[in-house]
């Protein structure tokens, strides 16, 4: 007996074709006459009933790989097993009868599909093999997206939104994909785009009309609760599957409205107003290692959009508390390595744990002409318009490298109004123009940055990864988005990384 799942019903049951046995049915000899003298002897000599068995293979047609760790069960019975990493499973000791096979997996939940076969017969002692497959990515996009939406772009993103603390589906949340693309109508400048959808009763969302080559972010929002912006990438694929979790009860939002910001960015381009900062009651632990598996000591670990930040200890371990539940983004930085960003699922039910590997060394690039690209990126974040206003001190990435700094704080030694002072083995930046103890507030890529330890700024970003710096010496000179409540007299230092402004990164050769 061999069959393959082919029909597709989203949000309902995926039914297999009618099963046809390849082996002939088992035929039993007729019972002897009741008055036969050999009746009792034949009954005693009858062979014992042998149970049936079922072997199978489950294939993930979305990712073109075997589906491992899937739960395979006989509907209406307690017979269940898991597929191996090769997608193989076996169910034995099955009494003769009629059965249906069901497959459960987080991927199926994420795309809103149930996989259940049609009913089939198993006879005593019968051993059969079945082949099951998730529908292909192209098939899922075709049945998930109306033709009018597919005309906007051939690809789609499908996922499921769950409550991080209860694991229940979340209905009615707005889930959006944001990216940038080159536009002929905008003189070959990058133009922000957004596609969105609402999560259904089962938490499934389907965002259609996406290009098949893009790099952007995915985010869900319901009221004031929101997830981190998770990076996604399409590389010629018709479908990307990405689930999200969102926290509610234990999350406190501080600052602006993310959905409104993303819609505004789609219309007028990116802006960096006061960032949304969130906190809660979830915890995260983890370990940072290098490519050889050795611990990375002193690496900076940030949970984006939260006050959570720390440095790794002697074993590369770290722990962060008071974090919001849901899908969040962790960024790890250490001098000599390219930053690593990855998503984590946080919950108040248990402490989450993650492992981060800093495997990519900071690259060394020959000097190239990127002035036009850098200017476009700085224009996008508002740097150029603020520079034209005449307030503050403005330093380009080229100016930074002309100062030949060994570390980031060296850049500020010659900036008017700032002074760099030693603090143990590190250095800190202070203001020499206010009466608040020399306070300086840092902003990195539009978000506030708080030092965990003195000298933490030097662990944040190597000088050659800086695209531009803005310095405001307090008072009314700093734009509102770069002022801390109640601390308007503090100096503000705004740092833009090459990653944010889309400039090729890497230390230039001298």
Secondary structure, DSSP 8 states (H G I E B T S, - for coil): ---------TTSEEE------SS----------TT-TTHHHHHHH------EEEEEEEEETTTTEE-TT-EEEETTSS-EEE--TTSEEEEEEE-SEEE-EEEE-HHHHHHT-EEE---EEE-TT-EEEEEEE---HHHHHHHHS-HHHHTT-SEEEEEEEEETTT--B--S-EEEEEEEEEETTTTTEEEEEEEEEE--TTSEEEEEEE-SEEEEEEEEEETTEE---EEEEEES-SEEE--EEE--TT-EEES--HHHHHHHHHHH-----S--EEE-SEEEEEEEEETTS-B-TT-EEEETTBS-EEE--TTSEEEEEEE-SEEEEEEEE-TTB--EEEEEEE-SSS-EEEEEEE-SB--EE-----HHHHHHHHHHTTHHHHHHHT-SEEEEHHHHHHTT-SSGGGGGGGSTTEEEEEETTEEEEEESS-SSSS-EEEEETTEEE--SSTTTHHHH--GGGEEEEEEE-SGGGS-GGG--TT-TTSEEEEEEETTTTT---SEE--
